[in-house]
Structures are given as C-alpha cells and as structure tokens.
Amino acid sequence: MFQKGLMAGIMALSLGLSTLAWAENVYVTPNGKKYHKQTCLLIKDHELTELDQAQAKEQDYEPCKKCFKEDQPVEEQE
C-alpha cells in the first residue's frame, strides 16, 4: 500500500515538473491586453515585456487570436 502511494506521489511530482519545463514565455506591450508569441507580427516594433504564460494569465492578459488559435473558443476560430 505504501509503495503505491509513493509511486503515485512520484508520478504526480514528475508530471508537475515536466509541465513547468514546458511553460512558454510570452510577450506583452505596455498598453496591450493580449499576450503574444515572440514571432507575432502584431507586436513587431513595439516595446515588449517578457512573461511566463501563467503570469500573463494571472495579470488578466488574454491570448492573441493569431498566436494562440488553439486557446480560442471554437466559435471564434477561423
């Protein structure tokens, strides 16, 4: 019983760490309300602040519709 609990704990910790390793950095502009990927043409030639995607969400930024099509509700996708 103890071994199963230990294995479950190790697996949960491993999953949590792997998720952190894949956290994506995103970019925001001083007056914008969206976060973008570094390659987004909508932020070209703007002053940028780099954030972790989770930080951007915590600060109420929304995903750019061009950069993060997969994060948009189905009816908004083109």
N, CA, C and O atoms as a Maestro MAE file, in Angstrom:
{
 s_m_m2io_version
 :::
 2.0.0
}

f_m_ct {
 s_m_title
 :::
 protein
 m_atom[312] {
  # First column is atom index #
  i_m_mmod_type
  r_m_x_coord
  r_m_y_coord
  r_m_z_coord
  i_m_residue_number
  s_m_chain_name
  s_m_pdb_residue_name
  s_m_pdb_atom_name
  i_m_atomic_number
  :::
  1 25 0.831 -1.189 0.000 1 A "MET " " N  " 7
  2 3 0.000 0.000 0.000 1 A "MET " " CA " 6
  3 2 0.877 1.255 0.000 1 A "MET " " C  " 6
  4 15 0.632 2.190 -0.762 1 A "MET " " O  " 8
  5 25 1.893 1.267 0.854 2 A "PHE " " N  " 7
  6 3 2.797 2.414 0.934 2 A "PHE " " CA " 6
  7 2 3.505 2.640 -0.396 2 A "PHE " " C  " 6
  8 15 3.685 3.776 -0.833 2 A "PHE " " O  " 8
  9 25 3.906 1.532 -1.039 3 A "GLN " " N  " 7
  10 3 4.622 1.648 -2.312 3 A "GLN " " CA " 6
  11 2 3.737 2.271 -3.393 3 A "GLN " " C  " 6
  12 15 4.220 3.064 -4.201 3 A "GLN " " O  " 8
  13 25 2.467 1.926 -3.417 4 A "LYS " " N  " 7
  14 3 1.553 2.502 -4.406 4 A "LYS " " CA " 6
  15 2 1.407 4.002 -4.177 4 A "LYS " " C  " 6
  16 15 1.416 4.784 -5.127 4 A "LYS " " O  " 8
  17 25 1.274 4.396 -2.928 5 A "GLY " " N  " 7
  18 3 1.155 5.823 -2.600 5 A "GLY " " CA " 6
  19 2 2.420 6.575 -2.960 5 A "GLY " " C  " 6
  20 15 2.363 7.689 -3.482 5 A "GLY " " O  " 8
  21 25 3.561 5.967 -2.681 6 A "LEU " " N  " 7
  22 3 4.842 6.580 -3.009 6 A "LEU " " CA " 6
  23 2 4.990 6.741 -4.520 6 A "LEU " " C  " 6
  24 15 5.419 7.792 -4.994 6 A "LEU " " O  " 8
  25 25 4.643 5.720 -5.261 7 A "MET " " N  " 7
  26 3 4.731 5.789 -6.724 7 A "MET " " CA " 6
  27 2 3.786 6.853 -7.280 7 A "MET " " C  " 6
  28 15 4.150 7.592 -8.194 7 A "MET " " O  " 8
  29 25 2.579 6.931 -6.732 8 A "ALA " " N  " 7
  30 3 1.616 7.937 -7.193 8 A "ALA " " CA " 6
  31 2 2.167 9.336 -6.917 8 A "ALA " " C  " 6
  32 15 2.032 10.228 -7.754 8 A "ALA " " O  " 8
  33 25 2.783 9.534 -5.755 9 A "GLY " " N  " 7
  34 3 3.371 10.824 -5.411 9 A "GLY " " CA " 6
  35 2 4.518 11.190 -6.343 9 A "GLY " " C  " 6
  36 15 4.629 12.333 -6.786 9 A "GLY " " O  " 8
  37 25 5.351 10.232 -6.633 10 A "ILE " " N  " 7
  38 3 6.481 10.462 -7.540 10 A "ILE " " CA " 6
  39 2 5.979 10.803 -8.934 10 A "ILE " " C  " 6
  40 15 6.515 11.702 -9.583 10 A "ILE " " O  " 8
  41 25 4.962 10.100 -9.398 11 A "MET " " N  " 7
  42 3 4.414 10.375 -10.722 11 A "MET " " CA " 6
  43 2 3.788 11.773 -10.780 11 A "MET " " C  " 6
  44 15 3.957 12.486 -11.769 11 A "MET " " O  " 8
  45 25 3.071 12.166 -9.729 12 A "ALA " " N  " 7
  46 3 2.450 13.494 -9.694 12 A "ALA " " CA " 6
  47 2 3.522 14.576 -9.683 12 A "ALA " " C  " 6
  48 15 3.391 15.583 -10.379 12 A "ALA " " O  " 8
  49 25 4.570 14.383 -8.908 13 A "LEU " " N  " 7
  50 3 5.671 15.344 -8.856 13 A "LEU " " CA " 6
  51 2 6.355 15.433 -10.212 13 A "LEU " " C  " 6
  52 15 6.674 16.525 -10.683 13 A "LEU " " O  " 8
  53 25 6.576 14.298 -10.829 14 A "SER " " N  " 7
  54 3 7.208 14.259 -12.145 14 A "SER " " CA " 6
  55 2 6.369 14.995 -13.185 14 A "SER " " C  " 6
  56 15 6.912 15.741 -14.000 14 A "SER " " O  " 8
  57 25 5.065 14.796 -13.166 15 A "LEU " " N  " 7
  58 3 4.165 15.469 -14.104 15 A "LEU " " CA " 6
  59 2 4.194 16.978 -13.867 15 A "LEU " " C  " 6
  60 15 4.229 17.753 -14.823 15 A "LEU " " O  " 8
  61 25 4.180 17.397 -12.608 16 A "GLY " " N  " 7
  62 3 4.240 18.818 -12.288 16 A "GLY " " CA " 6
  63 2 5.525 19.454 -12.772 16 A "GLY " " C  " 6
  64 15 5.497 20.561 -13.311 16 A "GLY " " O  " 8
  65 25 6.641 18.790 -12.596 17 A "LEU " " N  " 7
  66 3 7.923 19.329 -13.036 17 A "LEU " " CA " 6
  67 2 8.016 19.382 -14.552 17 A "LEU " " C  " 6
  68 15 8.585 20.325 -15.103 17 A "LEU " " O  " 8
  69 25 7.468 18.389 -15.230 18 A "SER " " N  " 7
  70 3 7.530 18.408 -16.690 18 A "SER " " CA " 6
  71 2 6.657 19.527 -17.247 18 A "SER " " C  " 6
  72 15 6.987 20.107 -18.282 18 A "SER " " O  " 8
  73 25 5.560 19.837 -16.584 19 A "THR " " N  " 7
  74 3 4.704 20.940 -17.010 19 A "THR " " CA " 6
  75 2 5.448 22.255 -16.869 19 A "THR " " C  " 6
  76 15 5.346 23.115 -17.744 19 A "THR " " O  " 8
  77 25 6.191 22.431 -15.792 20 A "LEU " " N  " 7
  78 3 6.968 23.648 -15.600 20 A "LEU " " CA " 6
  79 2 8.039 23.790 -16.671 20 A "LEU " " C  " 6
  80 15 8.333 24.897 -17.124 20 A "LEU " " O  " 8
  81 25 8.612 22.683 -17.069 21 A "ALA " " N  " 7
  82 3 9.664 22.726 -18.072 21 A "ALA " " CA " 6
  83 2 9.133 23.193 -19.424 21 A "ALA " " C  " 6
  84 15 9.890 23.731 -20.231 21 A "ALA " " O  " 8
  85 25 7.848 22.993 -19.677 22 A "TRP " " N  " 7
  86 3 7.268 23.369 -20.956 22 A "TRP " " CA " 6
  87 2 6.551 24.711 -20.917 22 A "TRP " " C  " 6
  88 15 5.914 25.102 -21.895 22 A "TRP " " O  " 8
  89 25 6.648 25.422 -19.794 23 A "ALA " " N  " 7
  90 3 6.000 26.729 -19.710 23 A "ALA " " CA " 6
  91 2 6.571 27.638 -20.792 23 A "ALA " " C  " 6
  92 15 7.785 27.730 -20.973 23 A "ALA " " O  " 8
  93 25 5.686 28.293 -21.491 24 A "GLU " " N  " 7
  94 3 6.096 29.113 -22.628 24 A "GLU " " CA " 6
  95 2 6.188 30.576 -22.225 24 A "GLU " " C  " 6
  96 15 5.314 31.095 -21.531 24 A "GLU " " O  " 8
  97 25 7.247 31.232 -22.663 25 A "ASN " " N  " 7
  98 3 7.355 32.668 -22.447 25 A "ASN " " CA " 6
  99 2 6.534 33.372 -23.508 25 A "ASN " " C  " 6
  100 15 6.518 32.971 -24.671 25 A "ASN " " O  " 8
  101 25 5.856 34.425 -23.092 26 A "VAL " " N  " 7
  102 3 5.028 35.217 -23.990 26 A "VAL " " CA " 6
  103 2 5.426 36.675 -23.833 26 A "VAL " " C  " 6
  104 15 6.199 37.031 -22.945 26 A "VAL " " O  " 8
  105 25 4.891 37.504 -24.702 27 A "TYR " " N  " 7
  106 3 5.302 38.908 -24.741 27 A "TYR " " CA " 6
  107 2 4.073 39.805 -24.749 27 A "TYR " " C  " 6
  108 15 3.077 39.520 -25.414 27 A "TYR " " O  " 8
  109 25 4.166 40.900 -23.991 28 A "VAL " " N  " 7
  110 3 3.084 41.872 -23.924 28 A "VAL " " CA " 6
  111 2 3.643 43.255 -24.215 28 A "VAL " " C  " 6
  112 15 4.826 43.520 -24.000 28 A "VAL " " O  " 8
  113 25 2.776 44.133 -24.707 29 A "THR " " N  " 7
  114 3 3.157 45.519 -24.967 29 A "THR " " CA " 6
  115 2 2.653 46.372 -23.802 29 A "THR " " C  " 6
  116 15 1.760 45.944 -23.071 29 A "THR " " O  " 8
  117 25 3.209 47.570 -23.615 30 A "PRO " " N  " 7
  118 3 2.816 48.398 -22.475 30 A "PRO " " CA " 6
  119 2 1.313 48.698 -22.388 30 A "PRO " " C  " 6
  120 15 0.768 48.774 -21.287 30 A "PRO " " O  " 8
  121 25 0.643 48.868 -23.521 31 A "ASN " " N  " 7
  122 3 -0.773 49.236 -23.494 31 A "ASN " " CA " 6
  123 2 -1.708 48.135 -23.977 31 A "ASN " " C  " 6
  124 15 -2.925 48.317 -24.015 31 A "ASN " " O  " 8
  125 25 -1.133 46.991 -24.346 32 A "GLY " " N  " 7
  126 3 -1.952 45.910 -24.886 32 A "GLY " " CA " 6
  127 2 -2.659 45.107 -23.819 32 A "GLY " " C  " 6
  128 15 -2.320 45.186 -22.638 32 A "GLY " " O  " 8
  129 25 -3.636 44.338 -24.239 33 A "LYS " " N  " 7
  130 3 -4.397 43.475 -23.339 33 A "LYS " " CA " 6
  131 2 -4.235 41.996 -23.699 33 A "LYS " " C  " 6
  132 15 -4.859 41.128 -23.088 33 A "LYS " " O  " 8
  133 25 -3.389 41.722 -24.700 34 A "LYS " " N  " 7
  134 3 -3.174 40.357 -25.169 34 A "LYS " " CA " 6
  135 2 -1.717 39.964 -24.972 34 A "LYS " " C  " 6
  136 15 -0.831 40.817 -24.919 34 A "LYS " " O  " 8
  137 25 -1.480 38.647 -24.861 35 A "TYR " " N  " 7
  138 3 -0.105 38.160 -24.872 35 A "TYR " " CA " 6
  139 2 0.152 37.447 -26.182 35 A "TYR " " C  " 6
  140 15 -0.751 36.857 -26.775 35 A "TYR " " O  " 8
  141 25 1.406 37.511 -26.628 36 A "HIS " " N  " 7
  142 3 1.791 37.047 -27.956 36 A "HIS " " CA " 6
  143 2 3.015 36.143 -27.903 36 A "HIS " " C  " 6
  144 15 3.768 36.142 -26.930 36 A "HIS " " O  " 8
  145 25 3.192 35.377 -28.972 37 A "LYS " " N  " 7
  146 3 4.446 34.659 -29.178 37 A "LYS " " CA " 6
  147 2 5.458 35.655 -29.722 37 A "LYS " " C  " 6
  148 15 5.087 36.671 -30.310 37 A "LYS " " O  " 8
  149 25 6.725 35.363 -29.523 38 A "GLN " " N  " 7
  150 3 7.785 36.278 -29.941 38 A "GLN " " CA " 6
  151 2 7.738 36.547 -31.447 38 A "GLN " " C  " 6
  152 15 8.148 37.622 -31.886 38 A "GLN " " O  " 8
  153 25 7.262 35.622 -32.222 39 A "THR " " N  " 7
  154 3 7.256 35.747 -33.677 39 A "THR " " CA " 6
  155 2 6.032 36.480 -34.230 39 A "THR " " C  " 6
  156 15 5.912 36.642 -35.445 39 A "THR " " O  " 8
  157 25 5.129 36.920 -33.364 40 A "CYS " " N  " 7
  158 3 3.892 37.563 -33.819 40 A "CYS " " CA " 6
  159 2 4.178 38.897 -34.509 40 A "CYS " " C  " 6
  160 15 4.874 39.752 -33.961 40 A "CYS " " O  " 8
  161 25 3.637 39.065 -35.709 41 A "LEU " " N  " 7
  162 3 3.832 40.308 -36.454 41 A "LEU " " CA " 6
  163 2 3.062 41.474 -35.843 41 A "LEU " " C  " 6
  164 15 3.383 42.631 -36.116 41 A "LEU " " O  " 8
  165 25 2.058 41.194 -35.026 42 A "LEU " " N  " 7
  166 3 1.272 42.266 -34.418 42 A "LEU " " CA " 6
  167 2 2.064 43.040 -33.359 42 A "LEU " " C  " 6
  168 15 1.672 44.146 -32.987 42 A "LEU " " O  " 8
  169 25 3.162 42.480 -32.877 43 A "ILE " " N  " 7
  170 3 3.961 43.179 -31.859 43 A "ILE " " CA " 6
  171 2 5.311 43.641 -32.395 43 A "ILE " " C  " 6
  172 15 6.161 44.118 -31.644 43 A "ILE " " O  " 8
  173 25 5.492 43.493 -33.696 44 A "LYS " " N  " 7
  174 3 6.745 43.925 -34.314 44 A "LYS " " CA " 6
  175 2 6.938 45.421 -34.070 44 A "LYS " " C  " 6
  176 15 5.990 46.197 -34.192 44 A "LYS " " O  " 8
  177 25 8.140 45.822 -33.732 45 A "ASP " " N  " 7
  178 3 8.500 47.221 -33.495 45 A "ASP " " CA " 6
  179 2 7.819 47.836 -32.276 45 A "ASP " " C  " 6
  180 15 7.665 49.055 -32.209 45 A "ASP " " O  " 8
  181 25 7.409 47.012 -31.313 46 A "HIS " " N  " 7
  182 3 6.838 47.513 -30.064 46 A "HIS " " CA " 6
  183 2 7.805 47.225 -28.914 46 A "HIS " " C  " 6
  184 15 8.609 46.295 -28.983 46 A "HIS " " O  " 8
  185 25 7.717 48.019 -27.878 47 A "GLU " " N  " 7
  186 3 8.448 47.734 -26.640 47 A "GLU " " CA " 6
  187 2 7.751 46.536 -25.998 47 A "GLU " " C  " 6
  188 15 6.531 46.544 -25.835 47 A "GLU " " O  " 8
  189 25 8.517 45.506 -25.633 48 A "LEU " " N  " 7
  190 3 7.935 44.263 -25.132 48 A "LEU " " CA " 6
  191 2 8.385 43.944 -23.720 48 A "LEU " " C  " 6
  192 15 9.497 44.274 -23.308 48 A "LEU " " O  " 8
  193 25 7.498 43.297 -22.998 49 A "THR " " N  " 7
  194 3 7.828 42.727 -21.700 49 A "THR " " CA " 6
  195 2 7.630 41.229 -21.821 49 A "THR " " C  " 6
  196 15 6.589 40.775 -22.295 49 A "THR " " O  " 8
  197 25 8.621 40.457 -21.395 50 A "GLU " " N  " 7
  198 3 8.551 39.001 -21.456 50 A "GLU " " CA " 6
  199 2 7.970 38.477 -20.154 50 A "GLU " " C  " 6
  200 15 8.402 38.871 -19.070 50 A "GLU " " O  " 8
  201 25 6.996 37.593 -20.261 51 A "LEU " " N  " 7
  202 3 6.363 36.966 -19.099 51 A "LEU " " CA " 6
  203 2 6.218 35.467 -19.342 51 A "LEU " " C  " 6
  204 15 6.215 35.005 -20.483 51 A "LEU " " O  " 8
  205 25 6.100 34.737 -18.274 52 A "ASP " " N  " 7
  206 3 5.689 33.344 -18.350 52 A "ASP " " CA " 6
  207 2 4.195 33.368 -18.708 52 A "ASP " " C  " 6
  208 15 3.472 34.256 -18.255 52 A "ASP " " O  " 8
  209 25 3.734 32.428 -19.497 53 A "GLN " " N  " 7
  210 3 2.333 32.425 -19.930 53 A "GLN " " CA " 6
  211 2 1.380 32.419 -18.730 53 A "GLN " " C  " 6
  212 15 0.339 33.075 -18.766 53 A "GLN " " O  " 8
  213 25 1.725 31.691 -17.679 54 A "ALA " " N  " 7
  214 3 0.874 31.664 -16.486 54 A "ALA " " CA " 6
  215 2 0.816 33.050 -15.834 54 A "ALA " " C  " 6
  216 15 -0.244 33.471 -15.372 54 A "ALA " " O  " 8
  217 25 1.940 33.751 -15.797 55 A "GLN " " N  " 7
  218 3 1.955 35.113 -15.241 55 A "GLN " " CA " 6
  219 2 1.063 36.032 -16.066 55 A "GLN " " C  " 6
  220 15 0.320 36.842 -15.512 55 A "GLN " " O  " 8
  221 25 1.133 35.910 -17.375 56 A "ALA " " N  " 7
  222 3 0.311 36.748 -18.242 56 A "ALA " " CA " 6
  223 2 -1.171 36.517 -17.958 56 A "ALA " " C  " 6
  224 15 -1.947 37.470 -17.890 56 A "ALA " " O  " 8
  225 25 -1.560 35.265 -17.793 57 A "LYS " " N  " 7
  226 3 -2.957 34.959 -17.483 57 A "LYS " " CA " 6
  227 2 -3.342 35.509 -16.115 57 A "LYS " " C  " 6
  228 15 -4.442 36.037 -15.949 57 A "LYS " " O  " 8
  229 25 -2.442 35.392 -15.124 58 A "GLU " " N  " 7
  230 3 -2.706 35.930 -13.787 58 A "GLU " " CA " 6
  231 2 -2.891 37.443 -13.816 58 A "GLU " " C  " 6
  232 15 -3.629 37.998 -13.001 58 A "GLU " " O  " 8
  233 25 -2.225 38.106 -14.749 59 A "GLN " " N  " 7
  234 3 -2.314 39.557 -14.864 59 A "GLN " " CA " 6
  235 2 -3.430 39.971 -15.832 59 A "GLN " " C  " 6
  236 15 -3.463 41.108 -16.303 59 A "GLN " " O  " 8
  237 25 -4.334 39.047 -16.119 60 A "ASP " " N  " 7
  238 3 -5.528 39.285 -16.936 60 A "ASP " " CA " 6
  239 2 -5.264 39.590 -18.404 60 A "ASP " " C  " 6
  240 15 -6.108 40.192 -19.067 60 A "ASP " " O  " 8
  241 25 -4.102 39.183 -18.924 61 A "TYR " " N  " 7
  242 3 -3.883 39.268 -20.362 61 A "TYR " " CA " 6
  243 2 -4.608 38.086 -21.008 61 A "TYR " " C  " 6
  244 15 -4.725 37.019 -20.405 61 A "TYR " " O  " 8
  245 25 -5.085 38.277 -22.216 62 A "GLU " " N  " 7
  246 3 -5.748 37.222 -22.971 62 A "GLU " " CA " 6
  247 2 -4.846 36.801 -24.123 62 A "GLU " " C  " 6
  248 15 -4.008 37.588 -24.563 62 A "GLU " " O  " 8
  249 25 -5.001 35.572 -24.625 63 A "PRO " " N  " 7
  250 3 -4.150 35.131 -25.738 63 A "PRO " " CA " 6
  251 2 -4.478 35.851 -27.034 63 A "PRO " " C  " 6
  252 15 -5.645 36.101 -27.336 63 A "PRO " " O  " 8
  253 25 -3.457 36.179 -27.792 64 A "CYS " " N  " 7
  254 3 -3.616 36.758 -29.119 64 A "CYS " " CA " 6
  255 2 -4.325 35.735 -30.008 64 A "CYS " " C  " 6
  256 15 -3.972 34.556 -30.003 64 A "CYS " " O  " 8
  257 25 -5.317 36.181 -30.764 65 A "LYS " " N  " 7
  258 3 -6.075 35.267 -31.630 65 A "LYS " " CA " 6
  259 2 -5.235 34.701 -32.764 65 A "LYS " " C  " 6
  260 15 -5.527 33.617 -33.268 65 A "LYS " " O  " 8
  261 25 -4.206 35.413 -33.169 66 A "LYS " " N  " 7
  262 3 -3.335 34.930 -34.247 66 A "LYS " " CA " 6
  263 2 -2.314 33.915 -33.719 66 A "LYS " " C  " 6
  264 15 -2.059 32.891 -34.355 66 A "LYS " " O  " 8
  265 25 -1.734 34.210 -32.551 67 A "CYS " " N  " 7
  266 3 -0.670 33.356 -31.990 67 A "CYS " " CA " 6
  267 2 -1.203 32.079 -31.353 67 A "CYS " " C  " 6
  268 15 -0.575 31.024 -31.443 67 A "CYS " " O  " 8
  269 25 -2.359 32.179 -30.712 68 A "PHE " " N  " 7
  270 3 -2.862 31.083 -29.888 68 A "PHE " " CA " 6
  271 2 -4.251 30.662 -30.336 68 A "PHE " " C  " 6
  272 15 -5.199 30.678 -29.551 68 A "PHE " " O  " 8
  273 25 -4.367 30.284 -31.603 69 A "LYS " " N  " 7
  274 3 -5.659 29.846 -32.126 69 A "LYS " " CA " 6
  275 2 -6.228 28.692 -31.321 69 A "LYS " " C  " 6
  276 15 -7.444 28.575 -31.166 69 A "LYS " " O  " 8
  277 25 -5.339 27.829 -30.803 70 A "GLU " " N  " 7
  278 3 -5.788 26.660 -30.038 70 A "GLU " " CA " 6
  279 2 -6.421 27.048 -28.701 70 A "GLU " " C  " 6
  280 15 -7.138 26.241 -28.111 70 A "GLU " " O  " 8
  281 25 -6.172 28.268 -28.209 71 A "ASP " " N  " 7
  282 3 -6.735 28.722 -26.939 71 A "ASP " " CA " 6
  283 2 -8.051 29.477 -27.109 71 A "ASP " " C  " 6
  284 15 -8.640 29.921 -26.124 71 A "ASP " " O  " 8
  285 25 -8.515 29.625 -28.341 72 A "GLN " " N  " 7
  286 3 -9.738 30.377 -28.609 72 A "GLN " " CA " 6
  287 2 -10.946 29.429 -28.551 72 A "GLN " " C  " 6
  288 15 -10.839 28.255 -28.904 72 A "GLN " " O  " 8
  289 25 -12.082 29.948 -28.104 73 A "PRO " " N  " 7
  290 3 -13.316 29.132 -28.161 73 A "PRO " " CA " 6
  291 2 -13.586 28.718 -29.602 73 A "PRO " " C  " 6
  292 15 -13.227 29.441 -30.532 73 A "PRO " " O  " 8
  293 25 -14.202 27.587 -29.790 74 A "VAL " " N  " 7
  294 3 -14.417 27.014 -31.121 74 A "VAL " " CA " 6
  295 2 -15.103 27.987 -32.055 74 A "VAL " " C  " 6
  296 15 -14.711 28.078 -33.219 74 A "VAL " " O  " 8
  297 25 -16.118 28.727 -31.598 75 A "GLU " " N  " 7
  298 3 -16.855 29.622 -32.498 75 A "GLU " " CA " 6
  299 2 -16.015 30.806 -32.969 75 A "GLU " " C  " 6
  300 15 -16.361 31.437 -33.968 75 A "GLU " " O  " 8
  301 25 -14.907 31.129 -32.267 76 A "GLU " " N  " 7
  302 3 -14.062 32.245 -32.664 76 A "GLU " " CA " 6
  303 2 -12.951 31.837 -33.624 76 A "GLU " " C  " 6
  304 15 -12.347 32.700 -34.261 76 A "GLU " " O  " 8
  305 25 -12.671 30.560 -33.741 77 A "GLN " " N  " 7
  306 3 -11.593 30.107 -34.615 77 A "GLN " " CA " 6
  307 2 -11.990 30.289 -36.069 77 A "GLN " " C  " 6
  308 15 -13.146 30.094 -36.444 77 A "GLN " " O  " 8
  309 25 -11.005 30.667 -36.885 78 A "GLU " " N  " 7
  310 3 -11.271 30.873 -38.316 78 A "GLU " " CA " 6
  311 2 -11.039 29.608 -39.093 78 A "GLU " " C  " 6
  312 15 -11.214 29.592 -40.312 78 A "GLU " " O  " 8
  :::
 }
 m_bond[311] {
  # First column is bond index #
  i_m_from
  i_m_to
  i_m_order
  :::
  1 1 2 1
  2 2 3 1
  3 3 4 2
  4 3 5 1
  5 5 6 1
  6 6 7 1
  7 7 8 2
  8 7 9 1
  9 9 10 1
  10 10 11 1
  11 11 12 2
  12 11 13 1
  13 13 14 1
  14 14 15 1
  15 15 16 2
  16 15 17 1
  17 17 18 1
  18 18 19 1
  19 19 20 2
  20 19 21 1
  21 21 22 1
  22 22 23 1
  23 23 24 2
  24 23 25 1
  25 25 26 1
  26 26 27 1
  27 27 28 2
  28 27 29 1
  29 29 30 1
  30 30 31 1
  31 31 32 2
  32 31 33 1
  33 33 34 1
  34 34 35 1
  35 35 36 2
  36 35 37 1
  37 37 38 1
  38 38 39 1
  39 39 40 2
  40 39 41 1
  41 41 42 1
  42 42 43 1
  43 43 44 2
  44 43 45 1
  45 45 46 1
  46 46 47 1
  47 47 48 2
  48 47 49 1
  49 49 50 1
  50 50 51 1
  51 51 52 2
  52 51 53 1
  53 53 54 1
  54 54 55 1
  55 55 56 2
  56 55 57 1
  57 57 58 1
  58 58 59 1
  59 59 60 2
  60 59 61 1
  61 61 62 1
  62 62 63 1
  63 63 64 2
  64 63 65 1
  65 65 66 1
  66 66 67 1
  67 67 68 2
  68 67 69 1
  69 69 70 1
  70 70 71 1
  71 71 72 2
  72 71 73 1
  73 73 74 1
  74 74 75 1
  75 75 76 2
  76 75 77 1
  77 77 78 1
  78 78 79 1
  79 79 80 2
  80 79 81 1
  81 81 82 1
  82 82 83 1
  83 83 84 2
  84 83 85 1
  85 85 86 1
  86 86 87 1
  87 87 88 2
  88 87 89 1
  89 89 90 1
  90 90 91 1
  91 91 92 2
  92 91 93 1
  93 93 94 1
  94 94 95 1
  95 95 96 2
  96 95 97 1
  97 97 98 1
  98 98 99 1
  99 99 100 2
  100 99 101 1
  101 101 102 1
  102 102 103 1
  103 103 104 2
  104 103 105 1
  105 105 106 1
  106 106 107 1
  107 107 108 2
  108 107 109 1
  109 109 110 1
  110 110 111 1
  111 111 112 2
  112 111 113 1
  113 113 114 1
  114 114 115 1
  115 115 116 2
  116 115 117 1
  117 117 118 1
  118 118 119 1
  119 119 120 2
  120 119 121 1
  121 121 122 1
  122 122 123 1
  123 123 124 2
  124 123 125 1
  125 125 126 1
  126 126 127 1
  127 127 128 2
  128 127 129 1
  129 129 130 1
  130 130 131 1
  131 131 132 2
  132 131 133 1
  133 133 134 1
  134 134 135 1
  135 135 136 2
  136 135 137 1
  137 137 138 1
  138 138 139 1
  139 139 140 2
  140 139 141 1
  141 141 142 1
  142 142 143 1
  143 143 144 2
  144 143 145 1
  145 145 146 1
  146 146 147 1
  147 147 148 2
  148 147 149 1
  149 149 150 1
  150 150 151 1
  151 151 152 2
  152 151 153 1
  153 153 154 1
  154 154 155 1
  155 155 156 2
  156 155 157 1
  157 157 158 1
  158 158 159 1
  159 159 160 2
  160 159 161 1
  161 161 162 1
  162 162 163 1
  163 163 164 2
  164 163 165 1
  165 165 166 1
  166 166 167 1
  167 167 168 2
  168 167 169 1
  169 169 170 1
  170 170 171 1
  171 171 172 2
  172 171 173 1
  173 173 174 1
  174 174 175 1
  175 175 176 2
  176 175 177 1
  177 177 178 1
  178 178 179 1
  179 179 180 2
  180 179 181 1
  181 181 182 1
  182 182 183 1
  183 183 184 2
  184 183 185 1
  185 185 186 1
  186 186 187 1
  187 187 188 2
  188 187 189 1
  189 189 190 1
  190 190 191 1
  191 191 192 2
  192 191 193 1
  193 193 194 1
  194 194 195 1
  195 195 196 2
  196 195 197 1
  197 197 198 1
  198 198 199 1
  199 199 200 2
  200 199 201 1
  201 201 202 1
  202 202 203 1
  203 203 204 2
  204 203 205 1
  205 205 206 1
  206 206 207 1
  207 207 208 2
  208 207 209 1
  209 209 210 1
  210 210 211 1
  211 211 212 2
  212 211 213 1
  213 213 214 1
  214 214 215 1
  215 215 216 2
  216 215 217 1
  217 217 218 1
  218 218 219 1
  219 219 220 2
  220 219 221 1
  221 221 222 1
  222 222 223 1
  223 223 224 2
  224 223 225 1
  225 225 226 1
  226 226 227 1
  227 227 228 2
  228 227 229 1
  229 229 230 1
  230 230 231 1
  231 231 232 2
  232 231 233 1
  233 233 234 1
  234 234 235 1
  235 235 236 2
  236 235 237 1
  237 237 238 1
  238 238 239 1
  239 239 240 2
  240 239 241 1
  241 241 242 1
  242 242 243 1
  243 243 244 2
  244 243 245 1
  245 245 246 1
  246 246 247 1
  247 247 248 2
  248 247 249 1
  249 249 250 1
  250 250 251 1
  251 251 252 2
  252 251 253 1
  253 253 254 1
  254 254 255 1
  255 255 256 2
  256 255 257 1
  257 257 258 1
  258 258 259 1
  259 259 260 2
  260 259 261 1
  261 261 262 1
  262 262 263 1
  263 263 264 2
  264 263 265 1
  265 265 266 1
  266 266 267 1
  267 267 268 2
  268 267 269 1
  269 269 270 1
  270 270 271 1
  271 271 272 2
  272 271 273 1
  273 273 274 1
  274 274 275 1
  275 275 276 2
  276 275 277 1
  277 277 278 1
  278 278 279 1
  279 279 280 2
  280 279 281 1
  281 281 282 1
  282 282 283 1
  283 283 284 2
  284 283 285 1
  285 285 286 1
  286 286 287 1
  287 287 288 2
  288 287 289 1
  289 289 290 1
  290 290 291 1
  291 291 292 2
  292 291 293 1
  293 293 294 1
  294 294 295 1
  295 295 296 2
  296 295 297 1
  297 297 298 1
  298 298 299 1
  299 299 300 2
  300 299 301 1
  301 301 302 1
  302 302 303 1
  303 303 304 2
  304 303 305 1
  305 305 306 1
  306 306 307 1
  307 307 308 2
  308 307 309 1
  309 309 310 1
  310 310 311 1
  311 311 312 2
  :::
 }
}
